Amino acid sequence: MEAKNFIMNLVKEGKYFYFKDNVFYGEKLFVVYSVVKWVVGKAKEGVFDEEQVKNYLNAISAYLKGDIDIFWENGTLYVSKLR
């Protein structure tokens, strides 16, 4: 799976990223894209196995639902629970 395809599928789904009146709404798009791109790269390098990729994708899902916060700081990905 490529990062761009993953994001395009989320946009097509229309739940978290969508168009309304010629305006694109994607509040969390840049963070999600950066994490997906990073995870895909690590998987291609053989650093992450399938289980690790699934864990990150589950974290992205929780982030989109508002259950956790995901952010980058000095090149390190952090996750914090909100609920």
N, C-alpha and C positions, 0 to 999 in steps of 0.2 A: 504494500500500500504506500502510495506516495502522499506526502503532506498536502499537496494541492488538491488531490482527489478527495481526501478525507474532508477537507474544508468545504469543497464544492458540494459534497453530499450533505453536509450540515446546512449549507445555504439552501439547497433544494428541499430539504426537510422543512425549512421555514420556521422552526421552533425557537432557535436561539439567534439566528442571523437571518434577516429578511429585508425585502424591499417593501416600502409603503409610500405611495405618492411620489415615486421617482427618487426616494431617499433610501439609502442602505443603512440599516441598523445592525451594528455588530460590536456591541460594547466590549465583549471579551475576545474578539476575533484575533487580535495581535498576539495576545498571550497564548491562546490555544494554538495558533499557527506556529509560533516559535517552539512550543513544547513538542508538537507533533513532528515538526521538521527535525528537531534534535533527537527525538526517540527513533524516528525512521533512520537517521544517520547512524546512530549507535547500533541499531539492529543490523544494518548493512555491513558495519565494521565487525560484527560478531561480538560486540561488547554486551548487548542485551539479547537474551533468549526470548522465546515466544511468551513465556509467563511474565517476564518483566515488561514486555510491550503491553500485554493485557492489563497489567497493574497500572501503568501510566495512562492507558486509554480509559480505565475505570476512574482514575483520578480526574481526568479531563471531564468526564461525564458529571462527576460530583461537583466540580468547579462550575460547570455550566448551570447546574441546578441550584447553586448557591450554598452548598453544604460545606465546601472548603474554599480556601483562598490559595492560589498558586501565584508565585512571583519569582522573578530572577533578582539576584543580588550578587554583584561582582562575578557573574558567570556561573553561579550556583543556583540550582532550582530549589525553591523552598515550598513546602505545603503546610498550611495550618488549618486546623479544624475550626469551623465557625459555629456549628451547632452541637 
